[in-house]
């Protein structure tokens, strides 16, 4: 998946969950995601390019397990510090991230 928008409002996600019930995000392969966004936020749900993004509001949080995440790229070469992130996990009061394999995260050299 390739996101070409270079504004700070553009984001790119492989999987996103923003619901109110308990979430189980399991047994997925997320790969080859790149984004040219100028988004510089480093907070879990707002980071520029993410493989898996959880921003749900369930008090029990989520279980994120047995996922494989490969080649997540932040490609904006301008003078911004865009960030690539395997899993963004925000808003829960509990939850678990288990047995997830990560490979190759790239950000441009400025």
N, C-alpha and C positions, 0 to 999 in steps of 0.2 A: 504494500500500500504506500502510495506516495502523495504527500500533501505539499502543494506548491505555493500556497499563500504566504506572503512574507510580512503580513501585519502582525501586531502583537496579540490580536484577538484570535488568530488561527491556532488550532491545536490538532493533534493527531493521536488517535487511540486505536489499539487493536480490539480490546474488549472493554466496555464500560458498564458499570452497574451504579445506578443512582436511586434505587428504590427505597422503600421503607421496611420491607421484610428481610429476614435473615437470608443472606446470599451464600450460595456454594458455587465457586468458580473453580472447576476441576477438569483435569485431563484434556487440556487444550494445548495446541502448538501455535504460538504466535511468532511470526517471523517476517523479516524484511519490511520493516516500517520505517519510513523516513519523512521528516517534516522540515520545511524551510521557514517556519514561523519565527517571528522576532520576539515571541513570548519569553520573558526572562524569569518568570515565577518559579520558585523552588518548592512551593507547598504541594503536598501530596496530590490533591485533585486538580491542580491548576498547572502542573509542569507541562512544558511544551509538547514533548513526544513521549508517549507511554505505551508499553505493551499491554498491561492490564491496569485499569483505573477503577478503584472502589471509592465512591463518595456517598454510600448509602447511610441511612439514619437509624437503622435498627439498633436497639440497645445491646443486642447480642453480637453485633458486627457481622463478620463473614468468615468463612473458611475458604482460603485460596490455597489449593494443593495440587500436586502432581501436574504442574504445568511446565512447558518448555518454552522459553523465550529467547529468540535468536535475532541478532542484527537489528538493533534499534538505533537509528541515526538522527541526530539533529544536524541539519545541513546548511543552516543560514551562515554564510561566510562574511556577513557584515559585522560591524563593531557592536555586536550584542552577545550576551552569554546565554545562548539557548541551551537547554538541557535535555538529555535523553534519560529515561527512567524505565526500569523493567516493570516495577509494580508501584503504583501510587495508591496509598491506603489512608484515607482521611475520614473524619467525623465519627468513627465508631468508639464506643467505650470499651469494647473487647473484640476478640476475634483472633484468628490464627493464619499464618502463612507457613505452609509446610511443604517439604520435598519438591521444591521448584528449581529447575535447572536454568541458569542464565549464561549466555554467551554473547560477546561482542557488542559493546555500546560505543558509539562514536560521536564526537562533537568536533566541529571545525577548529583548527588552530587559527587564532587571530593574530 
